[in-house]
Amino acid sequence: MASNIPPTEALAKPEDADMLARMGYAQELKRNFSKFEVLGIAFAIMGLLPSIASTLAFSLPAGPVGMVWGWFIASGCIFIVGLAMSDLGSAMPTAGGLYWWTHYFSAPRYRNPLSFLVGYSNTLGLVGGLCSIDYGFALMLVSVVVLATDGAFVPTNGIIYCVFLGCVISHGFVVMLASKVNIMGKMQTVFTFANLFLIAATFIVLPVGRKSERNSASYIFTETANLTGWPTGWAFFLAWLSPIWTIGGFDSCIHISEEARNATLAVPWGILGSIGLCWSLGFLCCIVIASCMSTDLESLLNTPFGQPMAQIYYDAVGKNGAIAMMTLLFLTQWLMGISILTAASRQAWAFSRDGALPFSGFFSKISKRFGHTPIRCVWGCAGLACVLGLLCLIASAAASALFSLCVAGNNLAWFTPIFARVVWGRDKFVPGPFYTGKFSIPIAITACVFLIFSTLLAMMPVSSPDVTPETMNYTIVVNCAVWGGALLYYFIDARKWFTGPKMTIDAEPTEGQSVDAKSDSISGGEKGVDINTSKGAETGDV
């Protein structure tokens, strides 16, 4: 049982604390996030334009069609995943939602190992997201130096890692200090408007700078290319990796749910709002970039500046303009890291609260001094990111594993609870205020199919099927090591003590729950956990 928990009324409204108590948890974090700020943390993590810039190497080889229509179609599929997640997030909003839902919905013989696997995959996936964001920041920053020196400066892997390291450490301090003065939620609003400002500036700068050289609508919407060794159709699918990586931060709304006011509505609002914004604005961004970029795609991919977007800006507004826009770009990317470190720390804290991570007794402590937030987990996640970032010292192929750890790790964490709900938990699901009604199961099945496909896509070599150590996609190596290691740890040792989510509050079990007195773990019954004031689909359908 948790101890030294502050008075609930100082942290949350009674209805929010009661909702969490029905899931077995005491209110330990302060609910500072409004509905818009929950959306903001996801949108800030996605960092639309910086993310598109960081992943142009995936979309450009398929030409404008791959960039524009690949974005539109893949984003629509991700929105379906968001709908499935929103059903669950509205019904059972908790910081460790993905592994909690997996344990609750899964069959008894599978719930413990699957919950354990999802918790580790999600935690490491979020830390991998921090690594990939900060690595992208390092590449953008050094590209500005290359621009400023007209190519005289040639960054080494060591220099890139040092920039990456400084970025991660700066994020740790900012998250810690912002938590102390309780402004983390308000910062998400600032980050959201910073992203929108960068998008608006690009919408003006690129068309004006290329007014006499803009590409035709036919080129933007119908021109295909294939600069890979794969068939053209598969090259088009590989372009989907850009939106798949970019729109990958929506689960942060779940991890921040115990700090959100009216979480049963704020979580689905944040998930669908952030995905919807990235879907629509990202589509426009891709159109603008495709209309203003050079038609020599190989020169963009092999630019001496190291970043295709730097070359696109340079062609439009020259050296000084490109430096100014790339500076805005990497500053916005830096803001993304603050938000994802916040989300990663909440997932790590929730998993520690349930005793699953090493040194859980240490990391599960909440810091009252820093605004009732898990500061130890903030620095734990930052430290792990610094270690994982050492991959960028090896080679670019190894550094790309930072991106793959994020995509595949989170995909597994999203897929498993949705799958468990469809296969084993249909009768146990009690809808929240947001519910997709009779479409819920078809949406969930479609989401599962897409997540399987996108995971396999993330594991394929990008350049061609004929790989070398330099062109190998190490996603399957990295993620199978994570997944295999987690399962090995479970069956060798953790199965003896990990019994799933644990109660941290002295409360009578709600209908459909049983409390194992020996482990204080929660196991779902046949009727589900009704944590909402609504009575299910009849009052909660949309």
C-alpha positions as CSV (number, residue, x, y, z in Angstrom):
1,M,0.0,0.0,0.0
2,A,1.1,3.5,-0.7
3,S,2.0,5.7,2.2
4,N,2.4,9.4,2.9
5,I,-0.2,10.3,0.2
6,P,-1.3,13.9,0.4
7,P,-4.9,14.8,1.0
8,T,-6.9,14.1,-2.1
9,E,-8.8,17.4,-2.1
10,A,-5.4,19.2,-2.5
11,L,-4.7,17.3,-5.7
12,A,-8.0,16.8,-7.6
13,K,-11.7,17.3,-7.6
14,P,-13.6,14.5,-5.8
15,E,-15.1,13.1,-9.0
16,D,-11.6,12.7,-10.6
17,A,-10.1,11.1,-7.5
18,D,-13.1,8.8,-7.1
19,M,-12.8,7.6,-10.7
20,L,-9.2,6.7,-10.1
21,A,-10.0,5.1,-6.7
22,R,-12.4,2.8,-8.5
23,M,-9.4,1.5,-10.5
24,G,-7.5,0.8,-7.2
25,Y,-5.2,3.9,-7.1
26,A,-4.9,6.8,-4.7
27,Q,-4.6,10.2,-6.2
28,E,-0.9,11.0,-5.9
29,L,-0.4,13.5,-8.8
30,K,-1.8,17.0,-9.0
31,R,-4.4,17.5,-11.7
32,N,-3.1,20.6,-13.4
33,F,-3.9,19.8,-17.1
34,S,-7.0,21.2,-18.8
35,K,-8.6,19.4,-21.7
36,F,-6.7,21.7,-24.2
37,E,-3.4,21.1,-22.4
38,V,-3.9,17.3,-22.7
39,L,-4.3,17.8,-26.4
40,G,-1.3,20.2,-26.3
41,I,1.1,17.6,-24.9
42,A,0.4,15.1,-27.6
43,F,0.5,17.8,-30.4
44,A,3.8,19.2,-28.9
45,I,5.3,15.7,-28.9
46,M,4.3,15.2,-32.5
47,G,6.0,18.5,-33.4
48,L,4.4,18.4,-36.9
49,L,6.8,20.3,-39.1
50,P,10.1,19.2,-37.4
51,S,8.9,15.6,-37.5
52,I,8.1,15.9,-41.2
53,A,11.6,17.4,-41.7
54,S,13.2,14.6,-39.7
55,T,11.5,11.9,-41.8
56,L,11.8,13.2,-45.3
57,A,14.3,10.5,-46.0
58,F,11.3,8.0,-45.8
59,S,8.9,9.9,-48.0
60,L,11.0,11.6,-50.6
61,P,12.1,8.4,-52.4
62,A,8.5,7.7,-53.3
63,G,8.1,11.2,-54.9
64,P,5.3,13.7,-54.3
65,V,2.6,11.1,-54.4
66,G,4.3,9.1,-51.6
67,M,4.8,12.3,-49.5
68,V,1.3,13.8,-50.0
69,W,-1.0,10.8,-50.4
70,G,1.1,8.6,-48.2
71,W,0.6,11.1,-45.4
72,F,-3.1,11.4,-46.0
73,I,-3.9,7.6,-46.1
74,A,-1.6,6.6,-43.2
75,S,-2.9,9.4,-41.0
76,G,-6.4,8.3,-41.6
77,C,-5.4,4.8,-40.5
78,I,-3.8,6.2,-37.4
79,F,-7.0,8.1,-36.6
80,I,-8.8,4.8,-36.5
81,V,-6.2,3.6,-33.9
82,G,-6.9,6.8,-32.0
83,L,-10.6,6.0,-32.0
84,A,-10.0,2.5,-30.5
85,M,-7.7,4.0,-27.9
86,S,-10.2,6.8,-27.1
87,D,-12.8,4.2,-26.2
88,L,-10.5,2.6,-23.7
89,G,-9.0,5.9,-22.4
90,S,-12.4,7.4,-21.7
91,A,-13.5,4.2,-19.8
92,M,-10.4,3.7,-17.8
93,P,-8.0,6.7,-17.7
94,T,-4.8,5.9,-15.8
95,A,-1.2,6.8,-16.3
96,G,-0.3,3.1,-17.0
97,G,-3.3,2.6,-19.1
98,L,-1.9,0.4,-21.8
99,Y,-0.6,-2.3,-19.5
100,W,-3.5,-1.9,-17.1
101,W,-6.0,-2.5,-19.9
102,T,-4.0,-5.4,-21.1
103,H,-4.1,-7.1,-17.7
104,Y,-7.8,-6.3,-17.2
105,F,-9.0,-7.6,-20.5
106,S,-6.7,-10.6,-21.1
107,A,-7.5,-14.2,-20.3
108,P,-6.2,-15.2,-16.8
109,R,-3.3,-17.3,-18.1
110,Y,-2.0,-14.6,-20.4
111,R,-2.7,-11.4,-18.4
112,N,0.4,-11.2,-16.3
113,P,3.1,-11.9,-19.0
114,L,1.2,-9.7,-21.6
115,S,0.8,-6.9,-19.1
116,F,4.5,-7.1,-18.2
117,L,5.5,-7.1,-21.9
118,V,3.4,-4.1,-22.7
119,G,4.6,-2.1,-19.8
120,Y,8.3,-2.6,-20.8
121,S,7.6,-2.1,-24.5
122,N,5.7,1.1,-23.8
123,T,8.3,2.5,-21.4
124,L,11.2,1.8,-23.6
125,G,9.2,2.9,-26.7
126,L,8.6,6.3,-25.1
127,V,12.3,6.6,-24.0
128,G,13.2,5.7,-27.6
129,G,10.9,8.5,-28.8
130,L,12.8,10.9,-26.6
131,C,16.1,9.6,-28.1
132,S,14.8,9.9,-31.7
133,I,13.5,13.5,-31.1
134,D,16.7,14.6,-29.5
135,Y,18.8,12.9,-32.1
136,G,16.8,14.7,-34.8
137,F,17.4,17.9,-32.9
138,A,21.1,17.3,-32.9
139,L,21.1,16.7,-36.6
140,M,19.2,19.9,-37.3
141,L,21.4,22.0,-35.1
142,V,24.6,20.8,-36.7
143,S,23.0,21.3,-40.1
144,V,22.6,25.0,-39.2
145,V,26.3,25.1,-38.4
146,V,27.1,23.5,-41.8
147,L,24.9,26.1,-43.5
148,A,26.6,28.9,-41.7
149,T,30.1,27.7,-42.6
150,D,29.2,26.9,-46.2
151,G,30.0,23.2,-45.6
152,A,33.4,23.8,-44.0
153,F,32.2,22.3,-40.7
154,V,31.9,18.5,-40.9
155,P,30.2,17.0,-37.8
156,T,31.4,13.7,-36.5
157,N,29.3,11.1,-34.7
158,G,31.0,12.2,-31.5
159,I,29.9,15.8,-31.9
160,I,26.4,14.8,-32.7
161,Y,26.2,12.7,-29.6
162,C,27.5,15.5,-27.4
163,V,24.8,17.8,-28.8
164,F,22.3,15.0,-28.2
165,L,23.5,14.6,-24.6
166,G,23.3,18.3,-23.8
167,C,19.7,18.3,-25.2
168,V,18.6,15.4,-23.0
169,I,20.1,16.9,-19.9
170,S,18.5,20.3,-20.6
171,H,15.1,18.6,-20.9
172,G,15.6,17.0,-17.5
173,F,16.2,20.3,-15.8
174,V,13.3,22.1,-17.6
175,V,10.8,19.3,-16.7
176,M,12.0,19.3,-13.1
177,L,11.8,23.1,-12.7
178,A,8.5,23.5,-14.6
179,S,7.0,20.8,-12.3
180,K,8.2,22.7,-9.2
181,V,6.2,25.8,-10.2
182,N,3.3,23.9,-11.7
183,I,3.4,25.3,-15.2
184,M,4.0,22.1,-17.2
185,G,0.3,22.1,-18.4
186,K,0.5,25.8,-19.4
187,M,3.8,25.1,-21.3
188,Q,1.9,22.7,-23.6
189,T,-0.2,25.6,-24.8
190,V,2.9,27.6,-25.6
191,F,4.4,24.6,-27.4
192,T,1.3,24.2,-29.4
193,F,1.3,27.8,-30.6
194,A,5.0,27.6,-31.3
195,N,4.3,24.6,-33.7
196,L,1.5,26.5,-35.4
197,F,3.7,29.6,-35.8
198,L,6.4,27.5,-37.5
199,I,3.9,25.9,-39.8
200,A,2.4,29.4,-40.7
201,A,5.9,30.8,-41.3
202,T,6.8,27.9,-43.7
203,F,3.5,28.3,-45.5
204,I,4.5,31.9,-46.3
205,V,8.3,31.6,-46.8
206,L,8.4,28.6,-49.2
207,P,5.7,29.8,-51.7
208,V,7.1,33.3,-51.7
209,G,10.7,32.2,-52.1
210,R,9.8,29.8,-54.9
211,K,7.1,31.9,-56.6
212,S,8.7,31.6,-60.0
213,E,9.7,28.0,-59.6
214,R,6.7,26.3,-57.9
215,N,5.7,22.9,-59.1
216,S,2.4,22.2,-60.8
217,A,-0.6,20.5,-59.2
218,S,-0.1,17.6,-61.5
219,Y,3.4,17.1,-60.1
220,I,2.3,17.5,-56.5
221,F,-0.6,15.0,-56.7
222,T,0.2,12.5,-59.4
223,E,4.0,12.4,-59.8
224,T,5.5,9.1,-58.6
225,A,9.1,8.2,-58.1
226,N,11.1,5.3,-56.8
227,L,14.6,5.9,-55.5
228,T,14.7,2.6,-53.6
229,G,15.5,-0.9,-54.7
230,W,11.9,-2.0,-53.9
231,P,9.0,-2.2,-56.3
232,T,7.2,1.2,-56.7
233,G,4.2,0.1,-54.7
234,W,6.2,-0.9,-51.7
235,A,8.2,2.3,-51.9
236,F,4.9,4.1,-51.5
237,F,4.1,2.1,-48.4
238,L,7.6,3.0,-47.0
239,A,6.6,6.7,-47.3
240,W,4.0,5.9,-44.6
241,L,6.8,5.7,-42.1
242,S,6.9,9.5,-42.0
243,P,3.3,9.9,-40.6
244,I,3.6,6.7,-38.6
245,W,6.6,8.1,-36.7
246,T,5.3,11.7,-36.5
247,I,1.8,10.9,-35.2
248,G,3.1,8.6,-32.5
249,G,2.7,10.7,-29.4
250,F,-1.0,10.5,-28.9
251,D,-0.7,7.9,-26.1
252,S,0.9,10.7,-24.0
253,C,-2.7,11.8,-23.3
254,I,-3.2,8.4,-21.5
255,H,0.0,8.7,-19.5
256,I,-0.9,12.2,-18.3
257,S,-4.5,11.3,-17.5
258,E,-3.9,11.2,-13.7
259,E,-2.9,14.9,-14.0
260,A,-5.9,15.8,-16.2
261,R,-9.1,17.4,-15.0
262,N,-12.2,15.5,-16.1
263,A,-9.9,12.8,-17.6
264,T,-12.7,10.6,-19.0
265,L,-13.3,13.4,-21.6
266,A,-9.9,15.0,-21.7
267,V,-8.1,11.8,-22.8
268,P,-10.2,11.1,-25.9
269,W,-10.3,14.8,-26.8
270,G,-6.5,14.9,-26.6
271,I,-6.0,11.7,-28.6
272,L,-8.4,12.6,-31.5
273,G,-7.7,16.3,-31.5
274,S,-4.0,15.9,-31.8
275,I,-4.2,13.2,-34.5
276,G,-6.8,15.2,-36.4
277,L,-4.7,18.3,-36.3
278,C,-1.6,16.4,-37.6
279,W,-3.7,14.7,-40.2
280,S,-5.0,17.9,-41.7
281,L,-2.1,20.3,-41.2
282,G,0.4,17.6,-42.1
283,F,-1.4,17.1,-45.4
284,L,-1.2,20.8,-46.1
285,C,2.5,20.9,-45.1
286,C,3.3,18.0,-47.5
287,I,1.5,19.9,-50.3
288,V,3.4,23.1,-49.7
289,I,6.8,21.3,-49.5
290,A,6.0,19.3,-52.6
291,S,5.0,22.4,-54.5
292,C,8.2,24.3,-53.5
293,M,11.0,21.7,-53.5
294,S,13.4,20.9,-56.3
295,T,12.3,18.1,-58.6
296,D,15.8,16.6,-58.3
297,L,14.9,14.4,-55.4
298,E,18.3,12.7,-55.3
299,S,20.0,16.0,-54.7
300,L,17.6,16.7,-51.8
301,L,18.4,13.3,-50.2
302,N,22.1,13.7,-50.7
303,T,22.3,17.4,-49.7
304,P,25.6,18.5,-48.2
305,F,23.6,20.1,-45.4
306,G,22.7,16.7,-44.0
307,Q,18.9,17.6,-43.9
308,P,16.7,17.7,-47.0
309,M,14.5,20.3,-45.3
310,A,17.6,22.6,-45.0
311,Q,18.2,22.3,-48.7
312,I,14.5,23.0,-49.4
313,Y,14.7,26.2,-47.3
314,Y,18.1,27.1,-48.9
315,D,16.7,26.8,-52.4
316,A,13.7,29.0,-51.5
317,V,15.2,31.8,-49.3
318,G,19.0,31.5,-49.5
319,K,21.6,31.0,-46.9
320,N,20.4,33.4,-44.2
321,G,16.8,32.6,-44.6
322,A,17.5,28.9,-44.4
323,I,19.5,29.4,-41.2
324,A,16.6,31.4,-39.7
325,M,14.0,28.7,-40.6
326,M,16.2,25.8,-39.5
327,T,16.8,27.5,-36.2
328,L,13.1,27.8,-35.7
329,L,12.8,24.2,-36.7
330,F,15.3,22.8,-34.2
331,L,14.0,25.0,-31.4
332,T,10.6,23.6,-31.9
333,Q,12.1,20.1,-32.0
334,W,13.7,20.9,-28.6
335,L,10.3,21.7,-27.2
336,M,9.0,18.3,-28.3
337,G,11.6,16.6,-26.1
338,I,10.2,18.3,-23.0
339,S,6.8,17.0,-23.6
340,I,7.8,13.4,-24.4
341,L,10.1,13.2,-21.4
342,T,7.1,14.3,-19.3
343,A,5.0,11.5,-20.8
344,A,7.7,8.9,-20.5
345,S,8.3,9.7,-16.8
346,R,4.6,9.2,-16.1
347,Q,4.5,5.8,-17.7
348,A,7.7,4.8,-15.9
349,W,6.3,6.0,-12.6
350,A,3.0,4.1,-13.1
351,F,4.9,0.9,-13.9
352,S,7.1,1.4,-10.9
353,R,4.0,2.0,-8.7
354,D,3.0,-1.5,-9.7
355,G,6.4,-2.8,-8.8
356,A,7.5,-3.9,-12.3
357,L,10.6,-1.9,-13.0
358,P,14.0,-2.4,-11.4
359,F,14.4,-0.2,-8.3
360,S,10.6,0.4,-8.3
361,G,10.7,1.3,-4.6
362,F,13.0,4.2,-5.5
363,F,11.3,5.4,-8.7
364,S,7.7,5.1,-7.5
365,K,8.2,8.0,-5.0
366,I,6.5,11.3,-5.7
367,S,8.3,14.5,-5.0
368,K,6.1,17.0,-3.0
369,R,8.9,19.6,-3.4
370,F,8.5,19.5,-7.2
371,G,4.7,19.8,-7.4
372,H,3.7,16.2,-6.6
373,T,5.4,14.8,-9.7
374,P,7.7,11.8,-10.3
375,I,11.0,13.6,-10.6
376,R,13.1,10.5,-10.0
377,C,11.4,8.9,-13.1
378,V,12.2,12.1,-15.1
379,W,15.9,11.7,-14.5
380,G,15.7,7.9,-14.8
381,C,14.2,8.2,-18.3
382,A,16.7,10.9,-19.2
383,G,19.6,8.8,-18.0
384,L,18.4,5.8,-20.0
385,A,18.0,8.0,-23.1
386,C,21.7,9.1,-22.7
387,V,22.7,5.4,-22.7
388,L,20.6,4.4,-25.7
389,G,21.9,7.5,-27.5
390,L,25.3,5.9,-27.6
391,L,24.1,4.0,-30.7
392,C,24.6,7.2,-32.7
393,L,28.3,6.8,-32.1
394,I,28.4,3.6,-34.1
395,A,26.8,4.5,-37.5
396,S,23.7,6.1,-39.0
397,A,22.1,2.6,-39.4
398,A,22.5,2.0,-35.6
399,A,21.2,5.5,-34.9
400,S,18.1,4.8,-36.9
401,A,17.3,2.1,-34.3
402,L,16.3,5.0,-32.0
403,F,13.5,5.7,-34.4
404,S,12.5,2.1,-34.7
405,L,12.5,1.4,-31.0
406,C,9.9,4.2,-30.7
407,V,7.6,3.0,-33.6
408,A,7.6,-0.8,-33.0
409,G,7.7,-0.6,-29.3
410,N,4.7,1.7,-29.0
411,N,2.8,-0.2,-31.8
412,L,3.0,-3.4,-29.7
413,A,1.9,-1.5,-26.6
414,W,-1.1,0.0,-28.5
415,F,-2.1,-3.3,-30.3
416,T,-2.1,-5.6,-27.2
417,P,-4.9,-4.0,-25.1
418,I,-7.1,-3.4,-28.2
419,F,-6.6,-7.0,-29.2
420,A,-7.3,-8.3,-25.7
421,R,-10.5,-6.3,-25.5
422,V,-11.7,-7.7,-28.8
423,V,-10.7,-11.3,-28.1
424,W,-11.2,-11.8,-24.4
425,G,-12.8,-8.7,-22.9
426,R,-15.9,-7.7,-24.8
427,D,-18.2,-8.5,-21.9
428,K,-16.0,-6.7,-19.4
429,F,-15.8,-3.4,-21.2
430,V,-18.0,-0.6,-19.7
431,P,-18.0,2.5,-22.0
432,G,-17.0,5.9,-20.7
433,P,-18.5,9.3,-21.8
434,F,-16.8,8.9,-25.1
435,Y,-17.8,5.7,-27.0
436,T,-18.0,4.8,-30.6
437,G,-21.0,2.5,-30.0
438,K,-21.8,-0.3,-32.5
439,F,-18.7,0.7,-34.5
440,S,-16.4,0.1,-31.6
441,I,-15.4,-3.5,-32.3
442,P,-15.0,-3.0,-36.1
443,I,-12.8,0.0,-35.4
444,A,-10.7,-2.0,-32.9
445,I,-10.2,-4.8,-35.4
446,T,-9.2,-2.4,-38.2
447,A,-6.8,-0.7,-35.8
448,C,-5.2,-4.1,-34.9
449,V,-4.7,-4.9,-38.6
450,F,-3.0,-1.5,-39.3
451,L,-0.8,-1.8,-36.2
452,I,0.5,-5.2,-37.4
453,F,1.1,-3.8,-40.9
454,S,2.9,-0.7,-39.6
455,T,5.1,-2.7,-37.3
456,L,6.2,-5.0,-40.1
457,L,6.7,-1.9,-42.3
458,A,9.0,-0.4,-39.7
459,M,11.1,-3.5,-39.7
460,M,11.8,-3.5,-43.5
461,P,15.0,-2.2,-44.9
462,V,14.3,1.2,-46.4
463,S,16.7,1.4,-49.3
464,S,16.4,-2.1,-50.9
465,P,15.9,-5.8,-50.0
466,D,19.7,-6.3,-50.6
467,V,21.1,-5.1,-47.3
468,T,24.6,-4.5,-46.0
469,P,25.6,-3.7,-42.4
470,E,25.3,0.0,-43.3
471,T,21.8,-0.3,-44.8
472,M,20.4,-2.9,-42.5
473,N,17.2,-2.0,-40.6
474,Y,18.0,-3.0,-37.0
475,T,14.4,-2.6,-35.8
476,I,13.8,-6.3,-35.6
477,V,17.1,-6.7,-33.7
478,V,16.5,-3.9,-31.2
479,N,12.8,-4.6,-30.5
480,C,13.1,-8.4,-30.4
481,A,15.9,-7.8,-27.8
482,V,13.5,-5.6,-25.8
483,W,10.5,-7.9,-26.1
484,G,12.5,-11.1,-25.7
485,G,14.4,-9.6,-22.7
486,A,11.2,-8.6,-21.0
487,L,9.6,-12.0,-21.5
488,L,12.8,-13.8,-20.4
489,Y,12.9,-11.6,-17.3
490,Y,9.2,-12.4,-16.6
491,F,9.5,-16.2,-16.9
492,I,12.8,-16.5,-15.1
493,D,12.0,-14.2,-12.2
494,A,9.1,-11.7,-12.4
495,R,6.4,-14.4,-12.7
496,K,7.2,-15.2,-9.0
497,W,6.2,-11.7,-7.8
498,F,4.5,-9.7,-10.6
499,T,0.7,-10.1,-10.3
500,G,-0.4,-7.1,-12.3
501,P,-1.6,-3.7,-11.2
502,K,-1.6,-3.2,-7.4
503,M,-4.0,-1.3,-5.3
504,T,-2.5,1.7,-3.6
505,I,-5.7,2.8,-1.7
506,D,-7.8,1.2,1.0
507,A,-11.1,0.9,-0.7
508,E,-13.8,-1.7,-1.2
509,P,-13.6,-3.4,-4.6
510,T,-16.1,-2.2,-7.1
511,E,-18.4,-4.5,-8.9
512,G,-16.4,-6.8,-11.2
513,Q,-13.2,-6.6,-9.3
514,S,-11.5,-8.9,-6.9
515,V,-8.6,-8.0,-4.7
516,D,-5.9,-10.6,-4.1
517,A,-5.1,-9.9,-0.4
518,K,-1.6,-11.5,-0.8
519,S,-0.5,-9.2,-3.7
520,D,-2.9,-6.3,-3.5
521,S,-3.4,-6.9,-7.3
522,I,-6.5,-6.1,-9.2
523,S,-8.0,-8.8,-11.4
524,G,-11.1,-8.1,-13.6
525,G,-14.3,-10.0,-13.0
526,E,-17.0,-10.8,-15.5
527,K,-19.0,-7.5,-15.4
528,G,-16.2,-5.0,-15.8
529,V,-15.2,-1.9,-13.9
530,D,-17.8,0.8,-14.2
531,I,-15.9,3.9,-13.3
532,N,-18.1,6.3,-15.0
533,T,-21.3,8.2,-14.1
534,S,-22.9,7.2,-17.4
535,K,-24.4,3.7,-17.7
536,G,-22.6,2.7,-20.8
537,A,-23.4,2.8,-24.4
538,E,-26.9,4.2,-24.0
539,T,-25.6,7.5,-22.5
540,G,-22.1,7.6,-23.8
541,D,-22.4,6.9,-27.6
542,V,-21.1,9.4,-30.1
